[in-house]
Amino acid sequence: MSIVTDVISVTNDLGEGPIWYPEENALYWVDIGRAEVFRFRPETGEQNVCALDSVVSALGIWSEQKFVAATESGFSVLRTKDPGLARIDHFLEGEHGARLNDAKVGPGGRFWAGMLHESRKNGVLYCLCPDGSVREADIELVAPNGLDWAPGGETIYITDSRHG
């Protein structure tokens, strides 16, 4: 038997992507359904929410006081001190039914994000490089959701939802 303790009472439409930010001793996560980013500091109980003008599906620590964000239209930067999204590359803009899904910063500081599309059978894995360039991974996926790397960073593991 396990014991579950609620440490914060928040109702999310679609809460995703918890990420610990050591510089603030805070937990961040997103609510995809409401286009909001949450912050919780366990030491003080302080909680904050930031409403955004774009749906964010995942965050990654990019540099001091900055997160990189996977959004409905591409990649953006979210600053922790002055919340708001700054565009990096919105390569999905105008692509109806598409949005970036789960994402994570991997070895070498690259931000990897899976893309879902409502009307297409295949998803895509994109990589935002530290220099700001975006590339598409040469891999067949349906709905990429969940990324991590083996020790040493040579192998990436991806959870994928297959049709049929």
C-alpha positions as CSV (number, residue, x, y, z in Angstrom):
1,M,0.0,0.0,0.0
2,S,1.2,3.5,-0.8
3,I,0.3,6.8,0.7
4,V,-0.4,9.8,-1.5
5,T,-0.2,13.3,-0.1
6,D,-1.4,16.3,-2.0
7,V,1.1,19.1,-1.5
8,I,-0.8,21.7,-3.6
9,S,-4.4,21.9,-4.6
10,V,-4.7,22.9,-8.2
11,T,-7.2,21.9,-10.9
12,N,-5.7,21.6,-14.3
13,D,-7.6,20.8,-17.6
14,L,-4.5,19.0,-18.9
15,G,-1.5,19.3,-16.5
16,E,1.8,18.2,-18.1
17,G,5.5,18.4,-18.0
18,P,6.6,19.0,-14.3
19,I,10.1,20.3,-14.2
20,W,12.2,21.2,-11.1
21,Y,14.0,24.5,-11.4
22,P,16.9,24.4,-8.9
23,E,17.8,28.1,-9.0
24,E,14.4,28.9,-7.5
25,N,13.8,25.6,-5.6
26,A,10.5,25.5,-7.5
27,L,8.4,23.1,-9.5
28,Y,7.0,24.4,-12.8
29,W,4.4,22.7,-15.0
30,V,2.0,23.6,-17.7
31,D,-1.8,23.4,-18.2
32,I,-2.2,22.7,-21.9
33,G,-6.0,23.2,-21.7
34,R,-5.8,26.7,-20.2
35,A,-2.5,28.0,-21.7
36,E,-1.1,28.5,-18.2
37,V,2.3,27.9,-16.6
38,F,2.4,27.2,-12.8
39,R,5.1,27.6,-10.3
40,F,5.1,26.0,-6.8
41,R,7.8,26.5,-4.1
42,P,7.5,23.7,-1.5
43,E,9.6,25.5,1.1
44,T,7.2,28.5,1.3
45,G,4.0,27.1,-0.1
46,E,4.0,30.0,-2.6
47,Q,2.2,29.2,-5.9
48,N,1.9,31.3,-9.0
49,V,0.1,31.0,-12.3
50,C,0.9,32.8,-15.5
51,A,-1.7,33.0,-18.3
52,L,-0.1,33.0,-21.7
53,D,-1.4,34.0,-25.2
54,S,-0.3,30.6,-26.7
55,V,-0.7,27.0,-25.6
56,V,2.5,25.6,-24.0
57,S,2.8,21.9,-23.8
58,A,6.2,21.5,-22.2
59,L,9.1,23.5,-20.7
60,G,12.8,22.9,-20.6
61,I,15.5,24.8,-18.7
62,W,17.3,26.8,-21.4
63,S,19.5,29.1,-19.4
64,E,19.5,31.1,-16.2
65,Q,16.0,32.7,-15.8
66,K,14.8,31.3,-19.1
67,F,12.8,28.3,-20.2
68,V,12.4,27.1,-23.7
69,A,8.8,26.2,-24.4
70,A,7.1,23.8,-26.8
71,T,4.0,25.6,-28.1
72,E,1.1,25.2,-30.5
73,S,3.0,27.0,-33.2
74,G,6.7,26.1,-32.5
75,F,9.4,27.1,-30.0
76,S,9.4,30.1,-27.7
77,V,11.3,31.4,-24.7
78,L,9.6,32.0,-21.3
79,R,11.4,34.2,-18.8
80,T,10.9,33.5,-15.1
81,K,11.3,37.1,-13.9
82,D,9.1,38.7,-16.5
83,P,6.7,36.1,-17.7
84,G,5.7,36.1,-21.3
85,L,6.6,34.3,-24.4
86,A,9.3,35.5,-26.8
87,R,9.2,33.9,-30.3
88,I,12.2,31.7,-31.4
89,D,10.8,29.8,-34.4
90,H,7.1,29.3,-35.0
91,F,7.4,26.8,-37.8
92,L,4.0,25.3,-37.1
93,E,2.1,28.6,-37.4
94,G,-0.8,28.2,-39.7
95,E,-0.6,24.4,-39.5
96,H,-4.1,23.7,-38.3
97,G,-4.5,20.7,-36.0
98,A,-0.8,20.5,-35.2
99,R,0.9,21.3,-31.9
100,L,4.1,20.3,-30.1
101,N,3.6,17.8,-27.4
102,D,6.0,16.5,-24.8
103,A,9.5,17.9,-24.9
104,K,12.8,17.8,-23.0
105,V,16.2,19.3,-23.1
106,G,18.8,16.6,-23.9
107,P,22.5,16.2,-24.2
108,G,24.3,19.2,-25.7
109,G,21.5,21.6,-24.7
110,R,19.2,20.6,-27.5
111,F,15.4,20.8,-26.9
112,W,13.6,17.9,-28.4
113,A,9.8,18.0,-29.0
114,G,7.3,15.6,-30.4
115,M,4.6,17.0,-32.7
116,L,1.0,15.7,-32.9
117,H,-1.3,16.4,-35.8
118,E,-5.1,15.8,-35.6
119,S,-5.6,14.9,-39.3
120,R,-2.3,13.2,-40.1
121,K,-1.3,9.7,-39.2
122,N,2.3,10.5,-38.4
123,G,3.9,12.7,-35.8
124,V,7.3,14.3,-36.0
125,L,10.2,14.7,-33.6
126,Y,11.8,18.2,-33.8
127,C,15.0,19.5,-32.3
128,L,15.8,23.1,-31.4
129,C,19.5,23.5,-31.3
130,P,21.3,26.0,-29.0
131,D,22.1,28.2,-32.1
132,G,18.3,28.6,-32.7
133,S,18.1,26.3,-35.7
134,V,15.3,23.7,-35.9
135,R,15.7,20.3,-37.5
136,E,13.5,17.3,-38.0
137,A,14.6,13.8,-36.8
138,D,14.6,11.1,-39.4
139,I,12.3,8.7,-37.6
140,E,8.7,7.4,-38.1
141,L,6.4,8.2,-35.2
142,V,2.7,8.5,-34.6
143,A,2.2,10.5,-31.4
144,P,5.6,11.0,-29.7
145,N,5.1,11.6,-26.0
146,G,7.9,11.1,-23.5
147,L,11.6,11.4,-24.0
148,D,14.7,10.5,-22.1
149,W,18.3,9.6,-22.7
150,A,20.5,6.7,-21.6
151,P,23.6,7.6,-19.6
152,G,26.2,9.0,-21.9
153,G,23.5,10.6,-24.1
154,E,24.1,8.3,-27.1
155,T,20.6,6.7,-27.0
156,I,17.2,8.5,-26.9
157,Y,14.1,6.7,-25.7
158,I,10.7,7.8,-27.0
159,T,7.3,6.7,-26.0
160,D,5.0,6.6,-29.0
161,S,1.3,5.8,-29.5
162,R,0.7,3.6,-32.5
163,H,-2.5,3.2,-34.4
164,G,-4.2,-0.2,-34.6
